[in-house]
Amino acid sequence: MGVTRLKRKDRKNKTTSRLEVQFLKLATNLEPGSRSAEKKGNQIAINNAALLKAAAAK
């Protein structure tokens, strides 16, 4: 059996829905929670502590 081609409106709907899903995935906001919270020993925290220490030493 041959591959059936989609009619123009169905092709448009397929593309539109795919792009919509992609847009929604990209547009999700990071909310404060377990996944977006910074870890305690994370590099930014370590760097900030080192900078504070260096500033205090001057």
N, C-alpha and C positions, 0 to 999 in steps of 0.2 A: 504494500500500500504506500502510495506517495505521501510526501509531507504536505499537509494542507497549509496554505498561506492565510494569514490573518487578514481580515478586511481592514481598510484604512482606519476606521474608528477604533477597532480593537488594538491595532498596533499603537495608536496614539495613547489609548488607555493604559496599555502595558508599560509604555515608556514613562508616562506621567506618574503612574503609581510607583514605579521603581525610583524615579527621581524624588518623589514626595517622601518615600521611606528614607532615602539617603539624607535628605534635608532634615527630617525629624531626628535622625540619629545624630547628625552633626549639631543640631540645635539644642540638645538636652543640656540643661543647666546642672552644674555640679552642686549638689546640696551638701551641707555639712553632715557627715555621716561616717560610717566605718570605712568606706572606700575612698573618700576624698580627703579625709583627715590626714594631716602630716604625722609621720611617725616621730616618736620621741628622739631617736638617735639619728635623725635624717641630716643630710649634709648641710642643708641651709641653716639648721639650728646650730650645728657645730661651727660653721663659718661665722655666724652672728656672735656666738660666744667668744670666738677667737678675736674678732674685731673689737668687741667690748673690752676684752682683756688688754689688747694692744693700746686702745685709747686710754684706758685707766693707767697704764704704765708710763705714759708720757708726762 
